[in-house]
Amino acid sequence: MNLEKGINFGGWLSQCIHTKEHYDSFITKDDVIKVSELGFDHIRLPFDYEVIQNKDGSFIEEGFARLYDFVQECRQNNLNVVLDLHKACGYDFNDAGTEKGNSLFDSSELQKMFISLWDQISKRFAKCQNVAFELLNEVVEQNAADAWNKLIAQTITVIRKNAPKTPVIYGGIQWNSASTLKFLAKPVDENIIWTFHEYEPLIFTHQKAPWVPGMDLNKQIKYPAKMSYFREESIPLGYKGKDVTDITDNYDGNYILQKLISEAVEVAKKNNVKLYCGEYGVIDRAPTTDTLAWFKDIHQEFTKFHINHAVWTYKKMDFGITDEHYKDIFKDLIQLMTK
C-alpha cells in the first residue's frame, strides 16, 4: 500500500470536543474527495480512544462504525488510511510534564486496555487492505523508552494474530523526535514502519503559539536564517535544545532539518525499517513566504532520502493548509506535497 504523500485530518476525532455533532460536521465525504483530487494518496487519521473505547475498557460500536465507514469512503476514492491512536486511556501527549501526568506506563491495567483496544482494531480492520495501524502518537517522557519498547512488542504480538500483514507504525520518545528512533528496539516483525515528526526550528514553525512555554506571542520569526538568529530566542532548538547543540551559529537553520532527518535515516537503515514523517508543518501565524521556503527545504530532504510523509494538517488546528492564511502559497504547497 502507498503511504507516500499524505495529509492529517487533525481535530476531527482527536484534540476535539467528542460529540456526534462535531463528528458529523468537521469532516464530510466532500473533504475525502477533495484530498483525493488534490493528489494525496493517504490520510493519517488521528483518533482518541474515547471514540471507540470507554474508560471501563468496553467498546463503542458506533465509534467503530464511524471509523469503518471512513476507511471505506477512502477506499472508494483511492486513498489509504493510517489509523493513528492519538490519545489512549492513561496517555495524552498534552499531559506530559504537567501535574496531571500520564499513567499508562505505570499501570498494568491501563496497558491491558491499550492492548485490548488494538486487539479489537486489528480484528475489525484486518481485511481492509488500505489501512495501516499507528500504535500511539508522541510518547514524550524521557524515562519511558524501555516501557514503550515492551508495550510495543506486546501489542504487535496481539495485532499479528489478527492482521499478519497490516503495516504497523510507531515512533520514539520525546514527541516522536527524529533523534530518538535510536532508542527503539530492533523490530522482530515484518512490515514495520518507524515514524518521526519534524517541526524544527520550533521557534519558527510554532511562532506565537500560546501553548509553547516561553514563546513570545507578538514576535515574528523569519526563515531561513542563521543559527545565531534562532539561538537569540527563548525557545530551545530540538528537544530541550539537546538535538542541535553541536550545530555552530554559522549554519543556516535548514541544517537542523538536514541533521535530524539524516540521523533518522541512518538508524532506520541500520535496523532495516521503512521511515515515515507522520507530521510536519508551519503555524498559520508565520509569514507565508518563509513558510513556503521551509516546506521546500523539508521536501528536499524527503526527496533525497525517499521518506514518505503526511502534512499537519488539513483544516483549522492552527496549521490547516486549506485555510485562508495559506491561500497565496496553497498551489505551491500542494505541488511540493503531492509530486
Disulfide bonds with the S-S distance in Angstrom:
none
